[in-house]
Amino acid sequence: MPATRRTRTSSGPAAKGSQKTLSFGNKVTKPAAPSSTKDKAHTINPKAIDLDVGHVSSEAAVAEQAQVEVKKIKGERTPEEERASKVTDAQIKRYWKEREAERKAPRVHQGDVSLEEKILRLFDMSSQFGVCLPPIPVPFLLL
């Protein structure tokens, strides 16, 4: 019968000679050669600095941009958006009942979640339609 291998199981620190301890008390740095050529400061052309952009505050610019985006969003509707706006709640409920009928057991952990949230989670997990992001409410666009 071969001899059994015995390993030391220690709950204390390692023996003095087995592993060296690291010392962080002394800072050791490599000597660096001083740079022989210093970068010259670039001269700035005063004509390039003298630009008058007017007195437009950032808040006014953001508000104006938000209004332009809202008008663009309201004005354009794709055929997919037109078709999606005609989908009724009954059609959505029917779709979800069909999806639930395909399952072997009912969903346990989504009992308190709304129907729309369940469908969004299903679409997110299926990776068929890409990532579903909730629409941004319009009041947040208007500052």
N, C-alpha and C positions, 0 to 999 in steps of 0.2 A: 504494500500500500504506500503511495507516495506521501511525502511529508506535506502537511497542510501549511499554507501560507498565512502567516499571521501579520495583520496590519495593526499599526498603532492608532487607536482612536483617542484623541486627546481633546479634552474640552477646554484646555488652557492655551496659552500662547505657545508659539513654536519654540523649540529649543534654541539656545543662544547661537550655536554655530550653524544651524540648518538654513536660516534665511537672514539676510542682511536687512537691517532697518534703514529706511530712507530718511535722510536728514534734509529738512527744508529751511534750516536756520541760516545757511550761507548762500548768498546769491552768486552764481557763477555765470558770467557772460562771456561771449566770445569777443575778442578785440576786433573792432571794426575799423577799417581804413577810412580816414576822412576823405570825403569826396573832393576831388581835385578841381572839378569844374562846377561852378555854381550857376544855376539857371538865372538868366537875366530876367528882370521884371519886364513884362510886356507893356509897352506904352499903349494907352487907349486913345483912340481917335475921338476928339471932342465932338465932331460932327455926328458920330454914331450915337452918342449919348443924348444929344439934343432932339428927342422925339416928343412930340406933344400928342398924347393919346386922349386928351379931353378929361373932363371930370366925370368919370363913370364909376360909380361905386360897385363893388362886387355883388352886393345884394340886388341892385337894380339889374345887373347883367344876368344874374341867375334867375330872377323872376321873369325877365323877358324871354330867356331861353326856355323856361318851363312853359310859358304861355304858347310859344311857337310849337313846342312838342305836343302839347295837349290838342292844339288845333289840328296838327298833322295826324294825330291818333284818331281824333273824332271824324276827320274828313275821309280817311281811307279805311275801307273794310274789304278784306279779301273775300273771295267766294267761300273759303273754308269758314271764315267768321260768320258770314251770312247764314250758311247751312247750320253752324253750331248754335246760332241764336234761335233757330226754329225748333231745336230739340226740347221736348217737354219733360217735366219731372216724371210723368208716367213712363216715358220711354227709358229714362235713366233707371227707374226702379225695376222695370222689366228686365233691362240688361243685367242689373246686379243679381236679380233672382236667378237668371239663367247661369250666371257665373257661380253662384252659390250651389246650384243644383249639380254642377260638375264635380264638386268636392265630395270627398268621402265622409267628412265630418264637418260640423259647423265651426266657424271661427270662434275661438274662446277668448282671446285677448283683445278683441276689437268691439266689445259690446257697447262701450260708452262713446264710440267714435261715430261721427256723422257719416252719412252715406257718401257724400262728396269726398270726405277725407279717406274713406276706405277705397274708393275708386282711384284717387290720386296715388295712394300707397301701392295699389296693385299695378298701376302704370309705371311707377318708379321702379318697382322690383322686377317687372317683366323686361325692361330695357328694350322693348319693341318700339316705343314711341319717344325715347329720349327722356331727359329729366323733366319732370313736371314742376314748374315754379308757380306759386300763387300769383295772381295778377296784383300789380301795385295799385293801391287805392289812389284815386285822382286827387283827393285833398292834400296828399303829401307832395304832389307835383307843384301845386300852387303855393308859393311862399308868401 
